[in-house]
């Protein structure tokens, strides 16, 4: 099973992306962790190191996929 992380900030764009993308992934193949960076600011560095520039973003197989532009990581600091 592949661990996948979905980073978001709780904005409407992020919530919609979470509902659409996270539920679309096959749970038999992907273990999805959802990280709300607005509430878990201690994980901003982790997201940045994973290549995330803005949220919502899905890190899948070590690659960041920026789904839409909700907020930059700098806006969340």
Long-range contacts (C-beta under 8 A, 24 or more apart in sequence): 1-28, 1-29, 1-30, 1-31, 2-29, 2-30, 2-31, 2-60, 2-61, 3-30, 3-31, 3-33, 4-30, 4-31, 4-32, 4-33, 4-58, 4-59, 4-60, 4-61, 5-32, 5-33, 5-34, 5-35, 5-47, 5-50, 5-58, 5-59, 6-32, 6-33, 6-34, 6-35, 6-56, 6-57, 6-58, 6-59, 7-35, 7-37, 7-43, 7-47, 7-52, 7-55, 7-56, 7-57, 7-58, 7-59, 8-34, 8-35, 8-36, 8-37, 8-55, 8-56, 8-57, 8-70, 9-36, 9-37, 9-38, 9-55, 9-56, 9-70, 9-71, 9-75, 9-76, 10-36, 10-38, 10-39, 11-70, 11-71, 13-56, 13-68, 13-69, 13-70, 14-55, 14-56, 14-70, 14-71, 17-56, 17-67, 17-68, 17-70, 18-56, 21-56, 21-58, 21-67, 22-58, 30-60, 37-73, 37-76, 38-76, 41-76, 41-77, 44-73, 44-76, 44-77, 47-73, 48-73
